[in-house]
């Protein structure tokens, strides 16, 4: 109840922002038709907890009810994928703005109209979610001074949200090879978002510079063949069933760089305890 109130309040804060909506309806209809067809295909369901079983059902409902063009206004999508008008985002925005790389951050936080995102009420050129994603990248670079982002060629993201982080990296370097592992239903949402953003993702296979997969064997194949890859898992692994998390250990261990963030508790699972054990197993290679 409180969460719903706060979400509605934060939406209200953007009500006076007036932006001309740029949206390609012809392209939207074509991609929507493709995704509706794909949504009816048989797929292997990977292990998931209650929260993500509900998310999967909601995404399929969004697709079948022709609501893809405004999927970022869906309450369940917002609860899991999208941060909007939170006041702490303003301080993250200020940190980006006062950074020496502000010209780069300014380009990367520029929001578009795909999914009808809620604009950040204190900076209408972006959304709270996009600012947060770019802020995570900045903090990673701050903590690893010797890393040159331009030299990163391969990225694998576990649980890619609706594709926002992938879109940001592709805008930073269009030649990056980016692969997202996620639930099949979420892959469909990512396909829509990235395709509408003029990218060309491959669905269900690793065959291009941007791949959306839900087969764990493909993750293992990728990590065994690609060298020096960057591993990203923002909140995702901490929301998997505990036994399923172990499947990603080697992929984490073999990565050159990694960002893993998590909630301390999720569905009565103590994630802090879990990740402390993981750090011990990873050894001195990771911080």
N, C-alpha and C positions, 0 to 999 in steps of 0.2 A: 504493500500500500504506500509506504513512504517512498520507495524507489520509483513507483509510478508517478507520485506527486513531484518528486525532484526532476524526473525526466520531462514531464509536462511543463514545469517551471522553466527549465533550461531551454526548451523549444520556444516558449513564449518570449524569452530574452532576444531571440532572433527575428521576431515578428515584424520589426520595423526596418529590417535590412532589405533594401530593394535592389535586386540584381536581375539583369536581363538573362533569361534562361536560354542557354545554347544547347539544343538537343536535336539529334538526327533521328526523326521518327521512322523514316524509311529503313535506315540501318537497324534500328531497334526492332522493328517488326520481323525483319529477316533473321536476326539472331535469336529473338524470342521463339520463333517457329522452330528453329534448329534445336534449341534447348528443350522445348516441350516434347519433341520427339525423343531426344536423348533420355529425358526423365522417365520415360516408359520402358526403357531397356533394362534387362536384367543386369545386376551388378553384385559383386561380393561385398557384404556389409562388414566393415572392420569393427573391432571391439569399441564400445562406447558406453559412457555413463548416462544416467537419466537426462541430464541437462542437454546433452548432444543428441540423444534420441528425439527429444522435443524439438531441438533446432532443425534436425533433418526433416521432420514432418512439416515444420513451418516453412522451410525453403521450398519443399515440393508444393505446398499449398500456394505460396507466392507465385511460383511458376505456372501452375495450372489455372490460377485465377487472374492471370495477365497483370500482375502487379510488379513486374520486374523494374519498370521505369521509376518506381518510387520505393524500392526495397529498403533503402536506408531510413525510411520513416516507420518501418515495422518495429514494434516494441521489443520483440524477442531478439531481432537482429541488433538493435541498439544495445540491449543489455549485454550481449556477448561480444559484439564486434566494434561498436562505435562509441567513442567518448565525444561529447559535444561541449555544451557551455558550462564547464566546471572552472571555477576561479583559479585553481592551481595551474591550469593550462596557460593562463596569462603570464605567469612567472616563467614558465618554460619558453613561451614565445619571446619574452624579454631577453632571456639568456641566449636564444638564437639570434635575436636582433643585435645584441651587443657583442656578438662573436665576430672575429676577424673574417669568417667565411659567410657573413650574412648574405652576400650576393648569391651564393649557391643555395643557402637555406631558403631564401626568399622565393627562388624559382621552384624549389622542391615542395614547398608548402602550398603552392598555388592550387586551389581546389577547382574542380569542374562540376558539372551538373549531373553526372551519371549516378543514378540511384536516388537523386534528389536529396543530397546531404544537407544537414543543418549547418548553416554558416556560423562561425565563431562570432559571438556578439561584440567582441572587442577588436576583431580584425576580420572584416567580412570577406577578404580575398581567400580565406582559408576556412577550414573546419577544425574543431578541437581535436578530432581524431588524426587528421593529417599532421597537425603541429606536433602531436604526441609521437607519431611514428618517426618524424624527422629528428625530433629531440632525442629519441632512443639512439639513433645513428650517431648524433653528435656526442652523446655521453660515452658511447663505445669508443669513439676516436679519442676523446679526452683521456680515457683510461688506458689506451694503448697508443702511446705517442708515436711509435715507429711505423705504424700501419699507414700505408698509402692506399686510400680507397680506390684510386684509379687503377691500381695493379690487381685488384680482385677480379677474377675472371669467371668464377663459378660459385653459385650460391644455391644452397638447398634450404628451404624453409619448411618446417613441420608445423602445420596448421597456419595457413596463410590468410585467415580472415576472409574478407571479400576481395583481396588482391591489392590492397592499398600499398603495402610495403614493396611488393613486386613492381608496381607502377612507379613508385618513387625511384627505385634503383634503375629501372629502365630509362627513366628520364635523366638520371645522372649519367648513365653509360649504356647506350642502346646495344652495345656489343656483349654485355654481360650475359652469361648463360644462367638462367634462373629456373629452378624447378621447385614446385610446391607439392608437398604430400598432404592430403587431407581426405575427409569423407567425400564420397562421390557426389553427394548432393551439394556440398560446399564447392567442389570443383566446378559444378555447373554455374553457380553464382559468380565464381571467379572468372570463368570463361566469358560470361556476359559483361562483367565490369571491364575486363582487360580488352576484350574485342571492341567494345564501345569506345575505349580509349585509344583506338587505332593500333593496337598491338595484335600479334598473331599467335595466340597460344595453341599448343597441341594438347588435345584432351585424351587422357588414358594411356599415354605413351611418352617416351623421351625421344623426340625426333627433331627438335628445333631449339632455338635459343630461349624459349619460354614454354615450360611443360607443366601440365596439371595432372597429377597421378594420385591414385588411391590404392595402388598395389605395393605392399611392403617389399616385395622382391625387387621391384624397380629401384626403390630407395637403396637397398643393399648393393645392387648392381652399380648404381651411380657412385656410391661412396667407395666402392672397390676399384673403379676405373678412373674416376676424376681425382686429380691431385690438387692440393692447396685450395680446397673449397672452404667457403665461409658458411657456417651453420647457424641458422636462426630459428629459435623456438620461443616466441613470445606468448606465454601463458598456456600454450597447447599441451606440452608433455605433462604438466601438472594437472591437466584435466582428463588425462587418459586413465583407464583402469590400471592398477598398479602392476599387474603381470605383463600388460602390454607395453609398458614403458621400457622394460628391459630390452625389448626388440631394437631400440634406438641407441643403445649404449655404444656399440662399435662405430656407428655413424658419427656420434658426438666425439668419440675418442680419436677418430682418424681425421677430423677436421683441423684445418690450420688455425682458424679463428672461429669464435662462437659467441653468440648472445643467447642466453637462456634466462627468461624471467618467469616468475610464478607467483601465484597466490599462496599465502602461508597455509590456508586450509581450503579444501574444495570437496564438497559432498562428504564431509567427515573424514577426509584423508589428510594426515599431517604432512604437508609437502616440505616444510622446512626440515623435518627429520629425514625425509626421503632424499632430498638433494644434498644434505650434509654427508650422507653415506655415499652418494654418487661422487662428490668431490674427493673423498678419500680414495675411491677406486680409480679416479682419473689421475691422481698423483699430482706432482709438481708442475705438470704441463699447463694446468688450468688454474685460474683464480676465481 
